[in-house]
Amino acid sequence: MLEFINFYLVPGLVLGCIYTLGAIGVSLLFGILRFAHFAHGDMMTLGAYLALLVIGLTGWPAIAAIPAAMLGTAVVALVIDRVSYRPFRSSPTIIIVIASFGIALMVRSAIQFTWGLEIESYRTGIHRPMVFFDSLRISGNHIQIVLTTIVLVGAVHYLLSRTKIGKAMRAMSDDPDLARITGIATERVITWTWIIGAGLAAAAGVFVGMDTQVNTFMGWNLLLPVFAAAILGGIGRPYGAIAGGMVIGIAEELSTYPWIGTAPLLSPGYKTGVAFGIMVILLIWRPSGLFRGRVF
């Protein structure tokens, strides 16, 4: 039982935290701007490398570099929106979607040009896990990831439910035209949407680096599971993204558990396929997702 918790359940929760933060950003951006942002994964990568820069300059632990990474990624996202997306606000959605693919390539290339193609790591030396009840072993990084995710999700909940800008974001997500008529500053709402979405993406990227390593394709490789989590919860529904991220993350890890015999049920190489399979099944059974999001 403890082996199941140590090597499958806890890593599933950590992976679910990463997917949750990425999926919330995807859902917010889709709900407000009405397009699938395919550069979101590379914004996660950018956040991870900005944290690497901060760690190299200051010697801080990775968890302390998250605010700087979130701020830097949000600034880059705002610049990208003003230069590349804002001119196409009134254009057909497919134009902005294709533009987001181009932005993904440019962001990734800029990261590769700046930091190179080598795999990087936040950690040096040997880090022993924390031991509870003699046999329960949990990495300190995993505890930090879960606790920080709870704080960030709580902050998003407070912003959406208690603040004026959060209520304006919900109103614009429900009906953009009505929001404009009622005097809501839609561009201000869009600005905050980019700040929140990019900031959460950066935090998710840093968590990936804390859990494994940092490479220039990490965000692109996470894009499908993040979208699967957003669709599972209901695209455009931030609260659904939380549930979707946890379900996808835990399902991916549990798919490799030896449920029958001693061999893994599925090879770890098929984890992304599990996310894709769950997404396809849900689109067939319940296209609106668990929280009744928007239907394509």
MIZA-351981 format. One record per residue (C-alpha): residue number from 1; residue in three letters; chain; z, y, x. Coordinates in nm, 2 decimals. Layout:
% MIZA-351981
[NUM, 'ala', 'A', [Z, Y, X]];
...
***
This chain:
% MIZA-351981
[1, 'met', 'A', [0.00, 0.00, 0.00]];
[2, 'leu', 'A', [0.09, 0.24, 0.28]];
[3, 'glu', 'A', [-0.24, 0.16, 0.46]];
[4, 'phe', 'A', [-0.42, 0.26, 0.14]];
[5, 'ile', 'A', [-0.24, 0.59, 0.13]];
[6, 'asn', 'A', [-0.27, 0.66, 0.50]];
[7, 'phe', 'A', [-0.64, 0.58, 0.55]];
[8, 'tyr', 'A', [-0.80, 0.63, 0.20]];
[9, 'leu', 'A', [-0.59, 0.83, -0.05]];
[10, 'val', 'A', [-0.48, 1.11, 0.18]];
[11, 'pro', 'A', [-0.82, 1.16, 0.35]];
[12, 'gly', 'A', [-0.97, 1.16, -0.01]];
[13, 'leu', 'A', [-0.74, 1.44, -0.11]];
[14, 'val', 'A', [-0.83, 1.64, 0.20]];
[15, 'leu', 'A', [-1.20, 1.59, 0.14]];
[16, 'gly', 'A', [-1.15, 1.68, -0.22]];
[17, 'cys', 'A', [-0.98, 2.01, -0.11]];
[18, 'ile', 'A', [-1.29, 2.09, 0.10]];
[19, 'tyr', 'A', [-1.53, 2.01, -0.18]];
[20, 'thr', 'A', [-1.31, 2.21, -0.43]];
[21, 'leu', 'A', [-1.33, 2.53, -0.23]];
[22, 'gly', 'A', [-1.70, 2.50, -0.18]];
[23, 'ala', 'A', [-1.76, 2.41, -0.54]];
[24, 'ile', 'A', [-1.56, 2.70, -0.68]];
[25, 'gly', 'A', [-1.79, 2.94, -0.48]];
[26, 'val', 'A', [-2.10, 2.76, -0.61]];
[27, 'ser', 'A', [-1.98, 2.78, -0.97]];
[28, 'leu', 'A', [-1.88, 3.15, -0.95]];
[29, 'leu', 'A', [-2.21, 3.25, -0.80]];
[30, 'phe', 'A', [-2.41, 3.05, -1.06]];
[31, 'gly', 'A', [-2.20, 3.19, -1.34]];
[32, 'ile', 'A', [-2.24, 3.55, -1.24]];
[33, 'leu', 'A', [-2.58, 3.56, -1.07]];
[34, 'arg', 'A', [-2.75, 3.26, -1.25]];
[35, 'phe', 'A', [-2.90, 3.09, -0.95]];
[36, 'ala', 'A', [-2.81, 2.79, -0.73]];
[37, 'his', 'A', [-2.71, 2.93, -0.39]];
[38, 'phe', 'A', [-2.85, 2.67, -0.14]];
[39, 'ala', 'A', [-2.73, 2.87, 0.16]];
[40, 'his', 'A', [-2.37, 2.81, 0.05]];
[41, 'gly', 'A', [-2.33, 2.52, 0.29]];
[42, 'asp', 'A', [-2.44, 2.73, 0.59]];
[43, 'met', 'A', [-2.19, 2.99, 0.49]];
[44, 'met', 'A', [-1.93, 2.72, 0.53]];
[45, 'thr', 'A', [-2.07, 2.66, 0.88]];
[46, 'leu', 'A', [-2.06, 3.03, 0.96]];
[47, 'gly', 'A', [-1.69, 3.04, 0.86]];
[48, 'ala', 'A', [-1.61, 2.75, 1.08]];
[49, 'tyr', 'A', [-1.78, 2.91, 1.39]];
[50, 'leu', 'A', [-1.62, 3.25, 1.32]];
[51, 'ala', 'A', [-1.28, 3.07, 1.33]];
[52, 'leu', 'A', [-1.39, 2.91, 1.65]];
[53, 'leu', 'A', [-1.46, 3.25, 1.80]];
[54, 'val', 'A', [-1.12, 3.38, 1.69]];
[55, 'ile', 'A', [-0.94, 3.08, 1.83]];
[56, 'gly', 'A', [-1.12, 3.12, 2.16]];
[57, 'leu', 'A', [-1.03, 3.49, 2.18]];
[58, 'thr', 'A', [-0.67, 3.47, 2.07]];
[59, 'gly', 'A', [-0.55, 3.12, 2.12]];
[60, 'trp', 'A', [-0.43, 3.10, 1.76]];
[61, 'pro', 'A', [-0.42, 2.77, 1.57]];
[62, 'ala', 'A', [-0.71, 2.71, 1.34]];
[63, 'ile', 'A', [-0.50, 2.77, 1.02]];
[64, 'ala', 'A', [-0.42, 3.13, 1.15]];
[65, 'ala', 'A', [-0.79, 3.20, 1.20]];
[66, 'ile', 'A', [-0.88, 3.14, 0.84]];
[67, 'pro', 'A', [-0.83, 3.50, 0.71]];
[68, 'ala', 'A', [-1.05, 3.64, 0.99]];
[69, 'ala', 'A', [-1.32, 3.38, 0.92]];
[70, 'met', 'A', [-1.31, 3.45, 0.54]];
[71, 'leu', 'A', [-1.34, 3.83, 0.60]];
[72, 'gly', 'A', [-1.63, 3.79, 0.85]];
[73, 'thr', 'A', [-1.82, 3.55, 0.62]];
[74, 'ala', 'A', [-1.77, 3.78, 0.32]];
[75, 'val', 'A', [-1.91, 4.07, 0.51]];
[76, 'val', 'A', [-2.22, 3.87, 0.62]];
[77, 'ala', 'A', [-2.26, 3.75, 0.25]];
[78, 'leu', 'A', [-2.26, 4.11, 0.12]];
[79, 'val', 'A', [-2.52, 4.21, 0.38]];
[80, 'ile', 'A', [-2.74, 3.91, 0.29]];
[81, 'asp', 'A', [-2.70, 3.99, -0.08]];
[82, 'arg', 'A', [-2.80, 4.36, -0.04]];
[83, 'val', 'A', [-3.10, 4.28, 0.19]];
[84, 'ser', 'A', [-3.23, 3.95, 0.05]];
[85, 'tyr', 'A', [-3.11, 3.89, -0.31]];
[86, 'arg', 'A', [-3.05, 4.23, -0.47]];
[87, 'pro', 'A', [-3.42, 4.33, -0.47]];
[88, 'phe', 'A', [-3.49, 4.01, -0.67]];
[89, 'arg', 'A', [-3.22, 4.06, -0.94]];
[90, 'ser', 'A', [-3.48, 4.09, -1.21]];
[91, 'ser', 'A', [-3.73, 3.84, -1.07]];
[92, 'pro', 'A', [-3.76, 3.48, -1.19]];
[93, 'thr', 'A', [-3.47, 3.26, -1.08]];
[94, 'ile', 'A', [-3.69, 3.03, -0.87]];
[95, 'ile', 'A', [-3.77, 3.32, -0.64]];
[96, 'ile', 'A', [-3.41, 3.38, -0.55]];
[97, 'val', 'A', [-3.35, 3.00, -0.52]];
[98, 'ile', 'A', [-3.63, 2.97, -0.27]];
[99, 'ala', 'A', [-3.50, 3.28, -0.09]];
[100, 'ser', 'A', [-3.16, 3.11, -0.06]];
[101, 'phe', 'A', [-3.33, 2.82, 0.13]];
[102, 'gly', 'A', [-3.48, 3.07, 0.37]];
[103, 'ile', 'A', [-3.14, 3.24, 0.42]];
[104, 'ala', 'A', [-2.99, 2.90, 0.49]];
[105, 'leu', 'A', [-3.24, 2.84, 0.77]];
[106, 'met', 'A', [-3.18, 3.19, 0.91]];
[107, 'val', 'A', [-2.80, 3.16, 0.91]];
[108, 'arg', 'A', [-2.82, 2.82, 1.07]];
[109, 'ser', 'A', [-3.06, 2.94, 1.34]];
[110, 'ala', 'A', [-2.84, 3.24, 1.41]];
[111, 'ile', 'A', [-2.54, 3.01, 1.46]];
[112, 'gln', 'A', [-2.74, 2.78, 1.69]];
[113, 'phe', 'A', [-2.86, 3.08, 1.89]];
[114, 'thr', 'A', [-2.51, 3.22, 1.92]];
[115, 'trp', 'A', [-2.30, 2.91, 1.98]];
[116, 'gly', 'A', [-2.55, 2.65, 2.09]];
[117, 'leu', 'A', [-2.61, 2.30, 1.95]];
[118, 'glu', 'A', [-2.31, 2.13, 2.11]];
[119, 'ile', 'A', [-2.04, 1.98, 1.89]];
[120, 'glu', 'A', [-1.72, 2.19, 1.92]];
[121, 'ser', 'A', [-1.36, 2.12, 1.84]];
[122, 'tyr', 'A', [-1.06, 2.33, 1.74]];
[123, 'arg', 'A', [-0.81, 2.08, 1.89]];
[124, 'thr', 'A', [-0.73, 1.99, 2.25]];
[125, 'gly', 'A', [-0.51, 1.71, 2.36]];
[126, 'ile', 'A', [-0.36, 1.43, 2.15]];
[127, 'his', 'A', [-0.21, 1.52, 1.81]];
[128, 'arg', 'A', [0.03, 1.26, 1.67]];
[129, 'pro', 'A', [0.07, 1.23, 1.29]];
[130, 'met', 'A', [0.39, 1.30, 1.12]];
[131, 'val', 'A', [0.58, 0.98, 1.02]];
[132, 'phe', 'A', [0.76, 0.95, 0.68]];
[133, 'phe', 'A', [0.95, 0.64, 0.57]];
[134, 'asp', 'A', [0.87, 0.46, 0.90]];
[135, 'ser', 'A', [0.51, 0.37, 0.80]];
[136, 'leu', 'A', [0.36, 0.67, 0.61]];
[137, 'arg', 'A', [0.16, 0.87, 0.86]];
[138, 'ile', 'A', [0.01, 1.20, 0.77]];
[139, 'ser', 'A', [-0.16, 1.44, 1.00]];
[140, 'gly', 'A', [-0.02, 1.79, 1.02]];
[141, 'asn', 'A', [-0.37, 1.93, 0.98]];
[142, 'his', 'A', [-0.40, 1.74, 0.65]];
[143, 'ile', 'A', [-0.07, 1.89, 0.52]];
[144, 'gln', 'A', [-0.19, 2.24, 0.62]];
[145, 'ile', 'A', [-0.53, 2.18, 0.45]];
[146, 'val', 'A', [-0.37, 2.07, 0.12]];
[147, 'leu', 'A', [-0.11, 2.34, 0.11]];
[148, 'thr', 'A', [-0.35, 2.62, 0.20]];
[149, 'thr', 'A', [-0.60, 2.49, -0.07]];
[150, 'ile', 'A', [-0.32, 2.51, -0.33]];
[151, 'val', 'A', [-0.25, 2.87, -0.23]];
[152, 'leu', 'A', [-0.62, 2.97, -0.24]];
[153, 'val', 'A', [-0.68, 2.80, -0.57]];
[154, 'gly', 'A', [-0.37, 2.97, -0.71]];
[155, 'ala', 'A', [-0.49, 3.30, -0.59]];
[156, 'val', 'A', [-0.83, 3.25, -0.75]];
[157, 'his', 'A', [-0.66, 3.15, -1.08]];
[158, 'tyr', 'A', [-0.44, 3.46, -1.07]];
[159, 'leu', 'A', [-0.74, 3.68, -1.00]];
[160, 'leu', 'A', [-0.95, 3.54, -1.28]];
[161, 'ser', 'A', [-0.68, 3.53, -1.54]];
[162, 'arg', 'A', [-0.46, 3.83, -1.46]];
[163, 'thr', 'A', [-0.66, 4.10, -1.29]];
[164, 'lys', 'A', [-0.91, 4.35, -1.43]];
[165, 'ile', 'A', [-1.19, 4.24, -1.20]];
[166, 'gly', 'A', [-1.13, 3.88, -1.29]];
[167, 'lys', 'A', [-1.16, 3.95, -1.66]];
[168, 'ala', 'A', [-1.48, 4.14, -1.59]];
[169, 'met', 'A', [-1.62, 3.84, -1.40]];
[170, 'arg', 'A', [-1.54, 3.61, -1.69]];
[171, 'ala', 'A', [-1.70, 3.85, -1.93]];
[172, 'met', 'A', [-2.02, 3.88, -1.72]];
[173, 'ser', 'A', [-2.03, 3.51, -1.68]];
[174, 'asp', 'A', [-2.03, 3.46, -2.06]];
[175, 'asp', 'A', [-2.28, 3.73, -2.14]];
[176, 'pro', 'A', [-2.42, 3.96, -1.87]];
[177, 'asp', 'A', [-2.61, 4.19, -2.11]];
[178, 'leu', 'A', [-2.31, 4.24, -2.33]];
[179, 'ala', 'A', [-2.10, 4.31, -2.03]];
[180, 'arg', 'A', [-2.34, 4.59, -1.92]];
[181, 'ile', 'A', [-2.34, 4.74, -2.27]];
[182, 'thr', 'A', [-1.96, 4.75, -2.28]];
[183, 'gly', 'A', [-1.95, 4.95, -1.95]];
[184, 'ile', 'A', [-1.86, 4.68, -1.70]];
[185, 'ala', 'A', [-1.97, 4.77, -1.35]];
[186, 'thr', 'A', [-2.18, 4.47, -1.29]];
[187, 'glu', 'A', [-2.27, 4.54, -0.93]];
[188, 'arg', 'A', [-1.90, 4.57, -0.85]];
[189, 'val', 'A', [-1.84, 4.23, -1.02]];
[190, 'ile', 'A', [-2.13, 4.08, -0.81]];
[191, 'thr', 'A', [-1.97, 4.22, -0.49]];
[192, 'trp', 'A', [-1.64, 4.06, -0.57]];
[193, 'thr', 'A', [-1.81, 3.74, -0.66]];
[194, 'trp', 'A', [-1.97, 3.72, -0.31]];
[195, 'ile', 'A', [-1.64, 3.81, -0.14]];
[196, 'ile', 'A', [-1.46, 3.53, -0.32]];
[197, 'gly', 'A', [-1.73, 3.27, -0.30]];
[198, 'ala', 'A', [-1.81, 3.34, 0.07]];
[199, 'gly', 'A', [-1.44, 3.35, 0.16]];
[200, 'leu', 'A', [-1.37, 3.02, 0.00]];
[201, 'ala', 'A', [-1.67, 2.87, 0.17]];
[202, 'ala', 'A', [-1.54, 2.99, 0.51]];
[203, 'ala', 'A', [-1.20, 2.83, 0.44]];
[204, 'ala', 'A', [-1.37, 2.51, 0.35]];
[205, 'gly', 'A', [-1.57, 2.52, 0.67]];
[206, 'val', 'A', [-1.26, 2.58, 0.88]];
[207, 'phe', 'A', [-1.09, 2.28, 0.71]];
[208, 'val', 'A', [-1.38, 2.06, 0.81]];
[209, 'gly', 'A', [-1.34, 2.17, 1.17]];
[210, 'met', 'A', [-0.96, 2.10, 1.15]];
[211, 'asp', 'A', [-1.02, 1.75, 1.00]];
[212, 'thr', 'A', [-1.31, 1.65, 1.23]];
[213, 'gln', 'A', [-1.53, 1.87, 1.45]];
[214, 'val', 'A', [-1.76, 2.17, 1.42]];
[215, 'asn', 'A', [-2.14, 2.14, 1.44]];
[216, 'thr', 'A', [-2.43, 2.35, 1.31]];
[217, 'phe', 'A', [-2.54, 2.10, 1.04]];
[218, 'met', 'A', [-2.19, 2.04, 0.89]];
[219, 'gly', 'A', [-2.24, 2.28, 0.60]];
[220, 'trp', 'A', [-2.59, 2.15, 0.52]];
[221, 'asn', 'A', [-2.46, 1.79, 0.51]];
[222, 'leu', 'A', [-2.18, 1.90, 0.27]];
[223, 'leu', 'A', [-2.41, 2.08, 0.03]];
[224, 'leu', 'A', [-2.50, 1.79, -0.19]];
[225, 'pro', 'A', [-2.13, 1.67, -0.25]];
[226, 'val', 'A', [-2.03, 2.04, -0.31]];
[227, 'phe', 'A', [-2.31, 2.08, -0.57]];
[228, 'ala', 'A', [-2.22, 1.74, -0.72]];
[229, 'ala', 'A', [-1.86, 1.85, -0.76]];
[230, 'ala', 'A', [-1.97, 2.18, -0.92]];
[231, 'ile', 'A', [-2.20, 1.99, -1.16]];
[232, 'leu', 'A', [-1.93, 1.72, -1.24]];
[233, 'gly', 'A', [-1.68, 1.99, -1.34]];
[234, 'gly', 'A', [-1.93, 2.19, -1.53]];
[235, 'ile', 'A', [-2.16, 2.43, -1.34]];
[236, 'gly', 'A', [-2.04, 2.79, -1.39]];
[237, 'arg', 'A', [-1.68, 2.67, -1.45]];
[238, 'pro', 'A', [-1.45, 2.74, -1.16]];
[239, 'tyr', 'A', [-1.17, 2.54, -1.30]];
[240, 'gly', 'A', [-1.40, 2.24, -1.35]];
[241, 'ala', 'A', [-1.50, 2.27, -0.99]];
[242, 'ile', 'A', [-1.14, 2.20, -0.89]];
[243, 'ala', 'A', [-1.14, 1.87, -1.09]];
[244, 'gly', 'A', [-1.50, 1.79, -0.97]];
[245, 'gly', 'A', [-1.41, 1.84, -0.61]];
[246, 'met', 'A', [-1.11, 1.62, -0.62]];
[247, 'val', 'A', [-1.29, 1.34, -0.81]];
[248, 'ile', 'A', [-1.59, 1.34, -0.57]];
[249, 'gly', 'A', [-1.37, 1.36, -0.26]];
[250, 'ile', 'A', [-1.13, 1.08, -0.36]];
[251, 'ala', 'A', [-1.42, 0.87, -0.50]];
[252, 'glu', 'A', [-1.61, 0.89, -0.16]];
[253, 'glu', 'A', [-1.31, 0.77, 0.04]];
[254, 'leu', 'A', [-1.20, 0.50, -0.21]];
[255, 'ser', 'A', [-1.56, 0.36, -0.21]];
[256, 'thr', 'A', [-1.50, 0.24, 0.15]];
[257, 'tyr', 'A', [-1.17, 0.06, 0.06]];
[258, 'pro', 'A', [-1.19, -0.33, 0.07]];
[259, 'trp', 'A', [-1.14, -0.38, -0.30]];
[260, 'ile', 'A', [-1.29, -0.73, -0.28]];
[261, 'gly', 'A', [-1.21, -0.93, 0.03]];
[262, 'thr', 'A', [-1.16, -0.77, 0.37]];
[263, 'ala', 'A', [-1.49, -0.59, 0.41]];
[264, 'pro', 'A', [-1.53, -0.23, 0.29]];
[265, 'leu', 'A', [-1.68, -0.21, -0.06]];
[266, 'leu', 'A', [-1.94, 0.03, 0.07]];
[267, 'ser', 'A', [-2.03, 0.13, 0.42]];
[268, 'pro', 'A', [-1.90, 0.48, 0.51]];
[269, 'gly', 'A', [-2.26, 0.58, 0.56]];
[270, 'tyr', 'A', [-2.31, 0.57, 0.18]];
[271, 'lys', 'A', [-2.04, 0.82, 0.10]];
[272, 'thr', 'A', [-2.29, 1.09, 0.02]];
[273, 'gly', 'A', [-2.47, 0.84, -0.20]];
[274, 'val', 'A', [-2.15, 0.80, -0.40]];
[275, 'ala', 'A', [-2.14, 1.17, -0.47]];
[276, 'phe', 'A', [-2.51, 1.17, -0.57]];
[277, 'gly', 'A', [-2.46, 0.86, -0.79]];
[278, 'ile', 'A', [-2.16, 1.02, -0.98]];
[279, 'met', 'A', [-2.37, 1.34, -1.03]];
[280, 'val', 'A', [-2.67, 1.15, -1.17]];
[281, 'ile', 'A', [-2.46, 0.94, -1.41]];
[282, 'leu', 'A', [-2.28, 1.25, -1.53]];
[283, 'leu', 'A', [-2.60, 1.44, -1.59]];
[284, 'ile', 'A', [-2.72, 1.15, -1.80]];
[285, 'trp', 'A', [-2.40, 1.10, -1.99]];
[286, 'arg', 'A', [-2.27, 1.46, -2.02]];
[287, 'pro', 'A', [-2.51, 1.72, -1.89]];
[288, 'ser', 'A', [-2.26, 2.00, -1.95]];
[289, 'gly', 'A', [-2.00, 1.84, -1.71]];
[290, 'leu', 'A', [-1.63, 1.77, -1.77]];
[291, 'phe', 'A', [-1.55, 2.13, -1.86]];
[292, 'arg', 'A', [-1.86, 2.19, -2.06]];
[293, 'gly', 'A', [-2.05, 2.42, -1.82]];
[294, 'arg', 'A', [-2.40, 2.55, -1.85]];
[295, 'val', 'A', [-2.68, 2.30, -1.92]];
[296, 'phe', 'A', [-3.00, 2.33, -1.72]];
***
